[in-house]
Amino acid sequence: MFRSALTRVSHVARSSMLDTSARVPAATVSRNMSKHSTETDAELDARYEAYFSRPDIDGWEIRKAMNDLCGMDLVPEPKIVIAALKACRRNNDFALAVRFLEAVKEKCGGRVKEIYPYILQEINPTLQELGINTPEELGYDKPELALASVYE
């Protein structure tokens, strides 16, 4: 009995000594979780427009930038969309251009009837110049295998 009590006391003492030697002061463990951006809207637009306008941009870089834009809490300005469409055209990636237009429409959220027609109006000359159809012109806005509602 005395031996088991002594063994437990030694285990507790050993574990407490190991824990205190491995502890790090709390001041050095703090982490900054906020990544506050001081970039203005105009600077963001100029940065993405310049990024998409690079002549050596490849498909992966276009997808990466589009994914970053989709992750932000904003709808891209028409000049960014135009630069992205031209980058898709330089890479001969028609599917990516249409997919990006679908993503821009999704980014409009609940105000899609106000924002998306404005964006289409602004980028329409570029769409005509590059020969890119909108998802609505291709019929992608309607489900292909949808059944008629029995309640209507």
FITORDREN-611215 format. One record per residue (C-alpha): residue in three letters; x, y, z; residue number from 1. Coordinates in steps of 0.25 Angstrom, whole numbers. Example, Ala and Ser with C-alpha at 12.3 -4.5 7.8 and 13.67 -1.06 7.14 Angstrom:
BEGIN
type, c1, c2, c3, seq
ALA, 49, -18, 31, 1
SER, 55, -4, 29, 2
***
This chain:
BEGIN
type, c1, c2, c3, seq
MET, 0, 0, 0, 1
PHE, 11, 10, 4, 2
ARG, 19, 6, -9, 3
SER, 7, 9, -18, 4
ALA, 4, 22, -11, 5
LEU, 19, 26, -13, 6
THR, 19, 22, -28, 7
ARG, 7, 31, -30, 8
VAL, 14, 43, -23, 9
SER, 26, 41, -31, 10
HIS, 18, 40, -44, 11
VAL, 11, 53, -41, 12
ALA, 24, 60, -37, 13
ARG, 31, 56, -49, 14
SER, 19, 60, -58, 15
SER, 18, 74, -52, 16
MET, 33, 76, -53, 17
LEU, 33, 73, -68, 18
ASP, 21, 82, -70, 19
THR, 27, 94, -63, 20
SER, 40, 92, -71, 21
ALA, 33, 91, -84, 22
ARG, 23, 103, -82, 23
VAL, 25, 116, -90, 24
PRO, 21, 129, -84, 25
ALA, 7, 134, -89, 26
ALA, 13, 147, -95, 27
THR, 20, 139, -106, 28
VAL, 9, 130, -110, 29
SER, -1, 141, -114, 30
ARG, -5, 141, -129, 31
ASN, -11, 152, -137, 32
MET, -23, 146, -144, 33
SER, -27, 158, -151, 34
LYS, -21, 162, -164, 35
HIS, -26, 176, -166, 36
SER, -24, 181, -180, 37
THR, -21, 195, -182, 38
GLU, -23, 194, -197, 39
THR, -34, 203, -204, 40
ASP, -44, 199, -214, 41
ALA, -37, 206, -225, 42
GLU, -23, 199, -221, 43
LEU, -30, 186, -221, 44
ASP, -36, 188, -235, 45
ALA, -23, 193, -240, 46
ARG, -16, 181, -234, 47
TYR, -25, 170, -240, 48
GLU, -26, 178, -254, 49
ALA, -11, 178, -255, 50
TYR, -10, 163, -251, 51
PHE, -20, 159, -261, 52
SER, -14, 168, -272, 53
ARG, 0, 161, -271, 54
PRO, 4, 155, -284, 55
ASP, 10, 142, -278, 56
ILE, -2, 138, -269, 57
ASP, -6, 124, -270, 58
GLY, -18, 116, -267, 59
TRP, -15, 113, -253, 60
GLU, -12, 127, -249, 61
ILE, -25, 132, -255, 62
ARG, -32, 121, -247, 63
LYS, -25, 125, -234, 64
ALA, -28, 140, -236, 65
MET, -43, 137, -239, 66
ASN, -43, 128, -227, 67
ASP, -38, 139, -218, 68
LEU, -48, 149, -224, 69
CYS, -59, 139, -221, 70
GLY, -54, 138, -207, 71
MET, -55, 153, -204, 72
ASP, -67, 160, -199, 73
LEU, -69, 168, -212, 74
VAL, -74, 168, -226, 75
PRO, -63, 170, -236, 76
GLU, -63, 183, -244, 77
PRO, -66, 182, -259, 78
LYS, -52, 186, -262, 79
ILE, -47, 174, -254, 80
VAL, -57, 165, -261, 81
ILE, -52, 170, -275, 82
ALA, -37, 168, -271, 83
ALA, -41, 154, -267, 84
LEU, -48, 151, -279, 85
LYS, -37, 156, -288, 86
ALA, -27, 147, -280, 87
CYS, -37, 135, -282, 88
ARG, -37, 138, -297, 89
ARG, -21, 139, -298, 90
ASN, -21, 125, -292, 91
ASN, -32, 120, -301, 92
ASP, -41, 116, -289, 93
PHE, -55, 119, -293, 94
ALA, -60, 110, -282, 95
LEU, -53, 117, -271, 96
ALA, -58, 131, -277, 97
VAL, -73, 126, -276, 98
ARG, -70, 120, -262, 99
PHE, -65, 133, -257, 100
LEU, -77, 140, -262, 101
GLU, -86, 130, -255, 102
ALA, -77, 133, -242, 103
VAL, -79, 148, -244, 104
LYS, -94, 146, -245, 105
GLU, -94, 137, -232, 106
LYS, -86, 148, -225, 107
CYS, -97, 158, -227, 108
GLY, -105, 150, -217, 109
GLY, -119, 155, -214, 110
ARG, -117, 168, -223, 111
VAL, -115, 160, -235, 112
LYS, -126, 167, -243, 113
GLU, -119, 181, -240, 114
ILE, -104, 178, -241, 115
TYR, -103, 167, -251, 116
PRO, -110, 175, -263, 117
TYR, -101, 186, -260, 118
ILE, -88, 178, -261, 119
LEU, -93, 171, -274, 120
GLN, -96, 185, -280, 121
GLU, -82, 190, -276, 122
ILE, -75, 177, -282, 123
ASN, -84, 175, -294, 124
PRO, -74, 181, -304, 125
THR, -63, 173, -299, 126
LEU, -72, 160, -299, 127
GLN, -75, 164, -314, 128
GLU, -61, 166, -317, 129
LEU, -56, 153, -311, 130
GLY, -67, 145, -316, 131
ILE, -71, 140, -302, 132
ASN, -86, 137, -299, 133
THR, -92, 139, -286, 134
PRO, -97, 127, -278, 135
GLU, -112, 132, -281, 136
GLU, -109, 132, -296, 137
LEU, -104, 117, -295, 138
GLY, -116, 113, -287, 139
TYR, -108, 110, -274, 140
ASP, -117, 118, -265, 141
LYS, -128, 108, -267, 142
PRO, -127, 93, -262, 143
GLU, -125, 83, -273, 144
LEU, -133, 72, -267, 145
ALA, -143, 80, -259, 146
LEU, -157, 75, -259, 147
ALA, -170, 83, -259, 148
SER, -176, 86, -246, 149
VAL, -188, 78, -243, 150
TYR, -193, 89, -234, 151
GLU, -194, 100, -245, 152
***
